[in-house]
Amino acid sequence: MTCSADSSSRFSLGHELIAKLVAIKVWNLDLARLMRQL
């Protein structure tokens, strides 16, 4: 890979942030579903 490290690292950082936000949203939905079942 010969692309600039700066842009690729910034992209991966943003991608990680989005993945974390999505994971938190999904986890909250699962938690709400569990609470409703209890």
Wavefront OBJ file of the C-alpha trace (Angstrom):
o trace
v 0.000 0.000 0.000
v 1.488 3.302 -1.074
v -1.335 5.649 -0.101
v -0.513 8.390 2.401
v -0.563 7.093 5.970
v -2.252 10.253 7.240
v -5.453 9.880 5.205
v -5.660 6.113 5.722
v -5.157 6.412 9.489
v -7.759 9.162 9.674
v -10.180 6.994 7.685
v -9.629 3.958 9.912
v -10.070 6.132 13.003
v -13.373 7.482 11.678
v -14.427 3.967 10.684
v -13.652 2.705 14.202
v -15.691 5.539 15.725
v -18.692 4.755 13.488
v -18.406 1.038 14.281
v -18.370 1.822 18.021
v -21.431 4.083 17.718
v -23.316 1.398 15.774
v -22.301 -1.267 18.308
v -23.516 0.931 21.195
v -26.845 1.540 19.401
v -27.346 -2.176 18.745
v -26.348 -3.025 22.337
v -28.846 -0.461 23.698
v -31.601 -1.928 21.499
v -30.802 -5.443 22.749
v -30.776 -4.201 26.350
v -34.173 -2.511 25.897
v -35.561 -5.729 24.400
v -34.268 -7.750 27.353
v -35.743 -5.277 29.845
v -39.137 -5.559 28.141
v -39.016 -9.364 28.387
v -38.210 -9.372 32.116
l 1 2 3 4 5 6 7 8 9 10 11 12 13 14 15 16 17 18 19 20 21 22 23 24 25 26 27 28 29 30 31 32 33 34 35 36 37 38
